[in-house]
Amino acid sequence: TDLNYLLQLKVLYISYNLLTGLKKGIFDSNKHLEHLDLSNNKLENVSCTFPDNLRYLDISYNNFITLSVCKGLGNLLKLEYLGFGAQQILQADIEAISKLKLQSVFLDLKNLTNYQNGSLLMLNTKYLHLASLSMTNDIFSLLFDAVNVSESLELSKCADVFFIQPSYITAIAKNSRVTDFTMNSLSLSWDILTFILQVIWHSPVNKFQVSEFTLQGMIHKVQFDYSNSSMKELHLHNIQSKVFLFDQTILYRLFSEMNIEILTITSANLLFMECPLKPSSFQLLDFTGNAMSDDVFQTCETLTKLRTFIMADNKLQKLAKVSSMTNKMISLHHLDVSRNQLDYNEEECSWSQSITEINLSFCSLTNSVFKCLPKNITWLNLSKNDIAFVPLDIAYFEKLEYLNLAYNRFFDLPDCTFLPHLIALQVENNQIPYPTTEFIHRCDNVSSINMGQNPFHCFCEIRTFISEVRKSPGKMIGWPENYVCEHPDNLNGVMLADFYMPEIYCNIFILVPVIVVPIIIVLVLLFIICKYCDILWYLKMIWQWTQTKHRTRTSKRDYWELGRDFDF
């Protein structure tokens, strides 16, 4: 492969090929190369020199026996990400890159057969990711080193790790400096999961993340010790269970009683969540992508510290019940119930008095939703609904600063009289042909408006809107590229900034004189010509001459016909 002609090359992907080697000097001409991915090939040896400007290098999932390739990486002082792997990991190889200040290191351990104690400790990185670690004789030493390399550690496809002796796992956790721990792509039983969770609970870890996880085995009640923990955040994403018949209260109660600040359980098919038995320390709960109904937390009085509550993409149905769900959450600040098929039939709503931000996008709500909303909110997202106008009989939203009404059915700007402190307004992708002058001036207090992607009708009525925008173009977000004519057809695709229609077509006081005055002038001229130039006499003479000519031709024809009829 010859790359000499690609002098300005910055990014190069050659992953998932059949490369077995790289010739010397292959990258000599690529001085600007910053991102190089050679993963998933069949490389056994690399004799080339990599460009000094390199920031990302991935040579993982190849056929390296040792990491001797690292000896040629010591000069890459700008390197931030390094992915590699080999059958043997030795100190002598890692020492060559020990002076590099890396942001992230990915280590493929799929073919690992020999690990020399202390090798990983020579890495200088903020994030360490180990993948495909299987049971080997050196697994304890490798993990013991891994938890002392950096404060952030990720294990993926490493289920076998947790089958080593429990005392070893406990020892590793107690001697760890990891505070941010992630596991993904693994399958464990309930017993092993709760054991790991308990061990981590009493370790220095304060943020624990699990994703792409499959739960196996019977689920039964366990005694969990929540005391003396550094844990603050637990994130579970895309969790599947192969167990269907079990007491779900056991599962929900395990999480509801955790004395942490942030709990995230997303895409896990949860049907419910227990209310904590005592005042909870939860400040953020995120249950996005589950199957919870609006019966959850209806009588819960222990979530007094909760500030952010996310229930997007669940099975919520009644907006009034959603409001009562928050009633006892006295510290709630932000609520996200987007992507639920919500319905509101003008029932009484009882929101938390502290709530200031609500996300109700993708909820199929109509105009009546404004009657249910709390009046002290400052941030409101109602995009992707079925709203056509803001009812005039609603109370003022005096504190509202941000309003998103994109992807609805508005035919004009909402009346900003009801929104005296509004700063940002989004009404893009509605049905607004042209904003009326009245509503434009009522929204003078708004510092930024997004009206792009509406079906603008480029007739006389839109000229006022264009002139107002030109006075302060920075106020209109996306101007001019997102403001395009849709009608009439001959102007379809023309930007409003380029649209021009002469004043005469739109001003009747100019159009009428332009048409009538020339007609009057012509009539006056004709009158003068007729009166003073005997035009009438000339016309009369022309008429008589025409009549005489006609009679003469008629007489000749009659005489010829008479001669034809009496010829002897």
N, C-alpha and C positions, 0 to 999 in steps of 0.2 A: 504494500500500500504506500502510495506517495502522497504526502500532505504538504509538500514544499510550496505548492502554488496557493495554498490557503493562508495567506500571510496575516489576515485579520480575523482568523478563526478564534472564537471565544468559547463555544460550547460544542462538545463532541460526544455523542452516544454511540458506542459500538458493543453494547451489551447483547447477550443472547445470540452469540455467533460461535464460530469454531476457531477462534484465534488460539494458536499454540505458542506464539512468541512475538516479540516486538523487536525489530531490527534497530541497531544502534543509530542514533541520529534521526529517528523518524519524526521527532517533534522539534528539531533544531530551528525550523523556520516559523514555528507557531509561538512566537514570543508573547502573544496576547491571550493564549489559551487559559481560561479560568476554571472550566468545568469539564471533567473527563470521567466518563463512565465506561469501564472495561469489565464489568461484572458478568457472571454467568457465561464464561468462555472456557477454554481449556489451556489457559496459560500455565506453563510450568517454570518459566524463567523470563525475567525481564532485564535486558542489558542496556536499554535506552536510558537517557536522562530526561527527566520531566521538566517542563518549563517552570521557571522561578515564579511566574505570576499565578500559578495554580492555586485555587481556593477550595476546590472540591475534587476528590479523587476516590474512586470506588473500584477496587480490584478484588472484591469478595467473590466467593463461589467460583473459584478456579482450581487448578490442580497443583498448587504450591505445596511442596513438602516442608519447607521451612520459610521463615519470613525474611530471608536474606534480601528480598526486594526492598525492605525498609532501609537498608544501608544507603540507598540512593535517594532517599527522601529527606535527608537531614537539612538540605539547602532550601526546602520549600517553606520559607518563613511566613508566607501568607496563607498557608494551608489552614482551613477551618474544619473541613469534614474529611475523614479518612475511613474507608471501608476495606477490610482485608480479612484473610483467613488462611490457615495452613494446617497440615497434619501435626506439626510440631511448633510449639511456641516457646522460644528460648530467650533468656535475658539479653544475650549478645545481640540478637536481632532487634529487640525493642529498644535497646539503649541508643540506637542510631537516631530514633525520633523522639527521644526523651526531652529534648530541648524545645520541641515544637509546642506552641500554646494552642491546642486544638479546642474547638467548640464542641465537636461530637465525634465519637469513634464507634464504628459498627464492626463487630467481630463475628465472623462466620465460624462456628465451631462444629460444623456438620461432620467433618472428617478428622477431628482432633484425636490423636492417639497418645500424645506426650505433652505434658505441661510442666515447665520448670517453675518451681515456687518463686514468687516475687516478680515474675515477668510483667504482669499487668500493672504492678505498683510503679513501674517506670513511666507509665503513660501520664501525660499532663493534659487532661481533658475535663470539660465541664459536664459532659454527658457520655455515658457508656452504655452501649446496646449489645447484648449477647444474644445470639440466635442459634437455634438447633443444638443446644447442649444436651448430650445424652449421658448415660451412666458410664463413667470411666473411673479408673483408679485414682485419678487426680482431681476428681470433681470437687472434693471438699476444699482442697488448696486453691483451686481456681476461684470458687465462690468466695472464699475467705479474702482473697486478694481483690476480687471484683467489688465487694461492698466497701472497700477502702480506697478505691481509685478516685471517685468523685462523689458529689452529693446527689447526683441523679443517675439512676440505674434502670435499665429496661431489660426484661427477659421475655423472649418470644419463642414459641415452639419448644419450650423447655419443661414439659410436664414431668419428665423423668427426674428432674432435680428434686422434686418434693417426695420422692420415694426413698430418699436416704434417711438415715436414722433421725428421729425427731430431736434427739439431743444435739446432733450436728447442726440442724436448722436453728435451734435455739441459740447455740453458741455463735453461729454466723450472725444472727440478728443482734445479739448483745454487743458484739464487737464491730458493729457497722457504723459508718459515718453517713450512710445514705439517708436523705430526708425526703427525696422524691422517688418513689418506687412504682414501676409500671410492669404489668404482666399482660401479654396478649397471645392469642392463638393457642389456647390450651384447653384441655378437658380434665376436670378433677371431680372427685367424689365430694359429697357434702362434708364428710368427716375431715378430709384433708383440707378443704377450703376453710372451714371454721378454725381448724388448728393453725393454718397459716395466718389467717386474719387475727387470731388471738396472739400469736407470736409477734406479728408486726405491730399490733396494738401497744405492746410494751417495749417497742424499739424506738430509735430516734426518728423514724419515719413520721412525717406530718402530712404527706400527700400520697395517697395510694390509689392507683388507677388499674382497672381490669377491663379488657376489651376482647371481643371475639372469644367468648368463654362458654363452654358447655358444661352444665352441671349434671353429674351422674350419681347413681346410688340413691338409697332411701334418705329422706329428709326427716330428721327427728329432733326433738328438743335438746338443746345443749346449754350448759351453764357457761355463760360468757361474762368475763370480768372486764367491765368498762372503765375501771379506775386506773389512775396513774398512767395516763397516755399522753403522748405528744401529738397524736393524730388530730388533724384539723379538717382534712378533706378526704372524702371517699367518692370515687367516680367509677361507676359500673356501666359499660356500654356494650350493646349487642350481646345480651346474655340469653342463652337458650337452655332449656331444661328437658332432659329425657325422662324425667319423673313427672307423672301427671296426677297421681293419687296420693295426696299428702295434706296434712293440716297446714293450710296457707298462713294461718295466724303465726305459726312458728317462724316462718320466713320473714313475714312483715315485721314481727315484733323484734327480731334480731337487729333490724336496721332502725326502727323507730326509736329505740332506746339509746342509740349511740350519742354520746356527749361530744359531738363535733360541730363545726360551724357550717360545713358545706357537704351536702349529700346529693349525688347525682346518680340516678338509675334510669338510663334511657334505652329504648328499643329492647325491652326485656319482657314485654307482654304482662306487666303487672296489672292485676284487676283491682287492687285496693291497697291502702296503706293504713296501718294502725296509728291512732293518735297517741303520742307519747304519754306515759302514765304520770309523769311529773314534768314541771317546767323545763322545756327543752332549750338547748343552746344552738339549735339550728338557726343560721342566718340566711342560708340559701338552700332551697329544695328544687331540684330539677327532675321532673318525671316525663320528659318529652318522649313521644313515640310509644306509649303504653296503651292500655285498654281500660283506664280508670273512668268511672262515671262521676257525675256531679254530687254523689252522696258522700264522697270522701271528705273528711274533716268538717262535716256539717255541725257537729256539736263539740268540736275540739277547742279547748281553752288553754292549752299548754304551749302553743307556738307563739309565745309572746315576744320573742326576739327575732322572729323571721322577718327579713327585709326584702328578699327576692323569692318569688314563687312562680315556677314555670310548669305549666300543664299543657303545653302545646301538643297537638296531634294525639288527642285521646278520644274518649267517648262522651265528652261533656255535651249536654243538650239544652239546658235551661239557663239563660243568662241570670235570671233572678236567683237561682240556686247557687250559681257561681259567686254572686255578690254576698250571699249569706255565708258561704264557705269562708270568706275573708273577714267576716264581721268581728271575730275575736282575735284576729291577728293585729294587735295594736301597734306593731312597729312596721307593718308591711309598707314597702315603698314602691316596688315594681311587681306587676302581675302580667304574665304572658299566658293567654289561653287561645292563642292563634291556632288555625287549622283544626277547629272543632266545628261541628254542625250545630251552631247555637241558634236558639229561637227565643224571641221576646214578644210576649203578648200583653205588654203594659202592666205586668204584675209589679208589686212594690219591691224595690231593690234596697238592700241594706249593706252598703260597702263599709270596709274599714275606713275610719276617719283619717288614717295616716297615708292612705294610698295616693300616689301622685303620678304614676306612670302605668298605662294599660295598653297591652298589645292585643287587639281584636281582629287582626288581619285574617283573611281566608275563613270567614265564619258565616257567610251567607246572611248577614244581618241587613235590616232595612232601615228606613228613615226613623222609625220609632226608637231606635237604640239610644238616641240622645236623651230620651226621657229617663233612662235608667242610669246613665253615667253619673259618677260623683262629680260635684261641681268644683272641687278643689284640685283637680288633676292639672298637671303642667305639661304632660307628654301623652299623646294619644295617637295610636296607629289603627286606622279603620280601612286600610287598603284591601283590595280584592274582596269587596262585599257587594251588596245590591242597593246602594244608597243613591238616591237621585237628588235630594236637597236636604237642607237643614231646616226642620220645622221652626216657624217664627215664634211659636208660643213657648219655646223652651226658656229656661232661666239662663242668665249669663254664665259663661265659663270664664270668670274673671282672671284666673291664674294660668290658663292654658297658653303655653309658649310654642309648642310644636304640634302640628296637626297633619296627619297623612291620610288623604282621601283618594289616593291613586287607584286606578283600575275599578272605578265605580261607574255611575251613570249620570254624573252631573252635566247639566247643560250650560252652567255659568258658575262663576266663582261663588263660594258661600258668602253670606253676609257677615263681614268682619266686625260689624257693630256689636255682635254678641261676644266677640273675642278681643277685648281691648288691649291685651298684653301679648298677642300672638306675634312671634318672631319669624317662624318658618312654616310655610304652607306648601304641601305637595298635592297637586290635582292632575298629575300627568295621566295619560291614557284614560281619559273620560270621553264625554261626547260634547265637548265645548266647541261650537263653531266659531264664535268670537265673543270675548268677554265684553259685557256692557260697561259703558263709561261709569255708570253709577256704582257698580260693585268694584270697579278698579279703584275709584277714589275712596271707597269705604275701607279698602285694604292698604291705604297709604302707610299705615304704621308697621306693616309687615316688611321685614328687612330682606327676606329671600322667599321667592315663589318659584315653584317648578310646575310649569304648565305644558311641558313638552309632550310630543306624541299624541296630541288631540287632533280631531278631523277639522282643521281650520278651513273656513269658507272665505276665500279671498275675494270679497266684494267690498263695496264702499264701507260697510259697517266695521270692518276690521282695521281701517286706517287709524282710528282713534287709539286702539290698543297698540299698534306699531309705534305711533308717535310717543305714547307714554313710555314704552320700553326704551326707546332711543334716548330719552332723558336720563334714564338710570339703567343702562344695560346690565350692570353687575347684579342688580336685584333679581333678574330673571335667570334662574338656574338653567343651564343648557342652551342659552341663547348664543348664536342663532341656529346652530345645526339641528336642534331637536324641534324647531318650530317651522313646519312645512305645510304648504297649501295642499288640501285634498280636493277641494272643489273651487272653481269649475274644472272640468277635465283638462282643458288646455293649459291650466296652470298647476296641474298635479305634480308635486315634487319640487316646486319652487319654494325656496326659503322665504319666510315673511320679511326678512331683512332685505331681500332683493325685489319684493313685490312693489309695484308702482301703478297707481291709477290716477290719471289727471283729475284735477279739481273739478273740471267742467262736467265730468260724468256723475259726480256725487253731489253737486250743489245746484239745486233747482233754480236758485236766484241768479245763477250764472248761465245755466243751460237755457232757460226760457228766453232771456234777451238775445242770446246768441242765435237762436232759431227765429224768433219773431221779428227782430229788428231788420235783418236783411230782407225779409218778405215785405215789410212795410216800405222800405226804401225802394224796392223794385216796383211796387205798385205806384208809388209817388212818381217815379221816373216815367212810367208808362202813361200816367195821367198827363204829365207835362208834355211829353212827346205828342200825344194825341191832340192836346189842346192847341199847341203852338206850332205844330208842323203839319197840320191838315192830314194827319194819318188816317182819319175816318174817310175823307174824300178819296184818298188813294185806295183804301180798302174797298170803297163802294165801286170805283171804276174797275178795279181788278175783278170784282164779282160780276159786274155787267159784262165785261169782256169775256169772262169764262162762260156766262150764259149764252152770249151771242155765238161764240165758237161752237158751243154744244148744239145750238139750234141749226147752224149751218151744216154741220156733219149729218144731223138727223134728216134734213131736207134732201140732200144728195142721195142718201140711201133709199129714201122713199121713192124718188124719181126713178132710180135704177130698177127697183122692184116692179114699178108700174109698167115700165117698158118691157120687162121680161114676161109679164102676164098677158099682154095684148100684141104679141108678135105674130103677123100673118105670113 
